[in-house]
Amino acid sequence: MEPQLASGKDVLLEIDWQGARQVRNKLRGAVSVFILPPSRAALEERMRNRGQDSEEVIARRLAAAREEMSHYAEFDYVIVNEDFDTAVEEMCAIFTASRLRREAQVARHGKLITALLANDP
């Protein structure tokens, strides 16, 4: 991950809230996004439609999801995944906005900014 970041590439990690907390503590400027389902019923339906888990496992996962979702306020952005394509567009918008942060732009265009602000033309 660090070589990709050093080369200026975006890195996307799919991790739980504890992992996100660790990343934020280690990487200054890390951007965190929490993705919520449109409802608990929709979350349950999605789990059932996968057809991979027993009723007991689904019940445990739903209880764990409530705990996970309670940490949304620790994140920089929140996306409600009601429509997958819209959620992807919103995630892309976050990437774009993050690239345009002042610190990122100064790192990328420092020479240009210095030249633009120079006293002599």
C-alpha positions as CSV (number, residue, x, y, z in Angstrom):
1,M,0.0,0.0,0.0
2,E,2.7,2.5,0.9
3,P,4.5,2.2,-2.5
4,Q,1.2,3.0,-4.3
5,L,0.6,6.0,-2.0
6,A,4.2,7.2,-2.5
7,S,3.7,7.1,-6.3
8,G,0.5,9.2,-6.0
9,K,-2.0,6.4,-6.6
10,D,-5.3,6.2,-4.8
11,V,-5.6,3.1,-2.5
12,L,-9.0,1.8,-1.5
13,L,-9.2,-0.5,1.5
14,E,-12.4,-2.4,2.4
15,I,-12.0,-2.6,6.2
16,D,-14.1,-2.4,9.3
17,W,-14.3,0.6,11.6
18,Q,-11.4,-0.6,13.8
19,G,-9.1,-1.0,10.8
20,A,-10.2,2.4,9.5
21,R,-9.3,3.9,12.8
22,Q,-5.8,2.4,12.6
23,V,-5.3,3.6,9.1
24,R,-6.4,7.2,10.1
25,N,-3.9,7.1,13.0
26,K,-1.1,5.9,10.8
27,L,-1.7,7.9,7.6
28,R,-2.1,11.6,7.9
29,G,-4.6,12.7,5.3
30,A,-6.3,9.4,4.9
31,V,-9.9,9.8,3.8
32,S,-12.5,7.5,5.3
33,V,-15.9,6.6,3.9
34,F,-18.6,4.7,5.6
35,I,-21.1,2.9,3.4
36,L,-24.6,2.4,4.9
37,P,-27.4,0.3,3.5
38,P,-30.6,2.1,2.7
39,S,-32.4,0.3,5.6
40,R,-31.9,-2.7,7.9
41,A,-34.5,-4.6,5.9
42,A,-32.5,-4.0,2.7
43,L,-29.4,-5.2,4.4
44,E,-31.1,-8.4,5.5
45,E,-32.6,-8.9,2.1
46,R,-29.1,-8.5,0.5
47,M,-27.7,-11.1,2.9
48,R,-30.5,-13.6,2.2
49,N,-30.2,-13.1,-1.5
50,R,-26.6,-14.1,-1.5
51,G,-27.7,-17.6,-0.3
52,Q,-24.5,-18.2,1.5
53,D,-25.4,-18.1,5.2
54,S,-27.7,-19.9,7.6
55,E,-30.4,-18.1,9.5
56,E,-28.2,-18.1,12.6
57,V,-25.3,-16.6,10.7
58,I,-27.5,-13.9,9.2
59,A,-28.9,-13.0,12.6
60,R,-25.3,-12.7,14.0
61,R,-24.2,-10.6,11.0
62,L,-27.2,-8.3,11.3
63,A,-26.5,-7.8,15.0
64,A,-22.8,-7.1,14.2
65,A,-23.9,-4.7,11.4
66,R,-25.8,-2.6,13.9
67,E,-22.7,-2.2,16.0
68,E,-20.6,-1.4,12.9
69,M,-23.0,1.2,11.7
70,S,-22.9,2.9,15.1
71,H,-19.4,4.1,14.2
72,Y,-20.4,6.0,11.1
73,A,-19.7,9.4,12.8
74,E,-15.9,8.6,13.0
75,F,-15.7,8.7,9.2
76,D,-15.2,11.7,6.9
77,Y,-17.9,10.8,4.4
78,V,-21.0,8.6,4.5
79,I,-22.6,7.0,1.4
80,V,-26.0,5.4,1.5
81,N,-25.8,2.5,-0.9
82,E,-29.4,2.5,-2.2
83,D,-28.4,2.3,-5.8
84,F,-25.0,0.7,-6.6
85,D,-24.3,3.0,-9.6
86,T,-25.1,6.1,-7.6
87,A,-22.9,4.9,-4.7
88,V,-20.0,4.3,-7.1
89,E,-20.4,7.9,-8.6
90,E,-20.4,9.3,-5.0
91,M,-17.3,7.3,-4.2
92,C,-15.6,8.7,-7.3
93,A,-16.6,12.2,-6.3
94,I,-14.9,11.7,-3.0
95,F,-11.7,10.5,-4.7
96,T,-11.8,13.6,-7.0
97,A,-12.4,16.0,-4.1
98,S,-9.6,14.4,-2.1
99,R,-7.2,14.9,-5.0
100,L,-8.1,18.6,-5.1
101,R,-7.4,19.3,-1.5
102,R,-4.9,22.1,-1.1
103,E,-2.2,19.9,0.4
104,A,-2.5,17.4,-2.5
105,Q,-2.5,20.2,-5.1
106,V,0.6,21.9,-3.5
107,A,2.4,18.6,-3.6
108,R,1.4,18.0,-7.2
109,H,1.8,21.6,-8.5
110,G,4.2,23.2,-6.1
111,K,6.5,24.6,-8.9
112,L,3.6,26.0,-10.8
113,I,2.2,27.8,-7.7
114,T,5.6,29.2,-6.8
115,A,6.0,30.5,-10.4
116,L,2.5,32.0,-10.4
117,L,3.2,33.8,-7.1
118,A,6.7,35.1,-8.1
119,N,7.3,38.8,-8.2
120,D,9.0,38.8,-11.6
121,P,7.0,37.7,-14.7
